[in-house]
Amino acid sequence: MSRLPPAWIGVGDIDLLHDEAVTYAARLRRAGVTCELDVLPGLFHGADSIRPKAPTSRAFRNTMTEALRHGITPRSGSKLAD
């Protein structure tokens, strides 16, 4: 696992896969992988697809989009940034 890239894991506190997501994030961190874990209250599995306009769904998507944006933004000094 130590060779995996940085990760973002988003899960709801009432998601069926909540415990697995939290455990996976802990395993990544123990292996030295940078991992951001966001647990959103009141979010169930698939809520962002089933109820896309709900405040919890919007918060989830905003957090996910920001994590993705942060992950793909070229760093200063890289060939992609120039």
Protein Blocks (a to p, Z undefined) as FASTA:
>chain_A
ZZpccddddddfkbfklmmmmmmmmmmmmnopacdddddehiaehklmmmmmbmklmmmm
mmmmmmmmmmmmccehiaklZZ
